[in-house]
Amino acid sequence: FYTSVADCDAACTGGNNNGGGADLSNWNIEGVSDTGTVKTFTFPAGTTLNPGLSIVIGRNTDGMDFATYWGAMPKSTLYFKGSNNIPIVNNKYTYSLIDPNGNVVDGPTVVATTKKSNQRTCADASSANCWSAIDESQGTPGIASTPTGIPAGTLFIGEIADASASGDYKYEFIEISISEGGGNNNTGPVPPKK
């Protein structure tokens, strides 16, 4: 996995998205609590995602520590540290994926269940029926699984997971993916445009 756009730029080869990738530069993940508190993560310039691949944002740990806790992520996963801001999984926050113009592209999600890995199963992010809350130990960061009813090439929030043991909150994560069905999804994240 890559821990920065610069790492990907140095390591990714053949980054041809054939029109299927999405430029997430300056997009946001926004978390809104039940009291109206807003937490935001902004994707850095050059962040691009190919179909079938994922970006994982861990709450407050570096990529190697995160992978030690959850297990190895696929090489094609791009990991960012949320700096103790995003995500917060405590039965209070919903999440939305927002483009640079302020348009909500996906979400808001349901409030994630604590002590669970909340995995998306169908298109409506705000429906509890479209989320499966399984044991947190079954979290799958970086494993993109397209929910039923999401068209090819669509960006979506696919998983929100808690890490509930004392002091483990730093391993909570949210995963963003783009559904397969177009473009070249064999090359990993696309290196930033220069």
Beta strands, then each sheet from edge to edge (+ up, - down):
strand 1: 22-23
strand 2: 28-33
strand 3: 38-42
strand 4: 48-49
strand 5: 54-58
strand 6: 78-81
strand 7: 93-98
strand 8: 104-106
strand 9: 116-120
strand 10: 131-135
strand 11: 155-161
strand 12: 173-178
sheet 1: 1+ 4-
sheet 2: 3+ 2- 7+ 8-
sheet 3: 6+ 5+ 12- 11+ 9- 10+
end
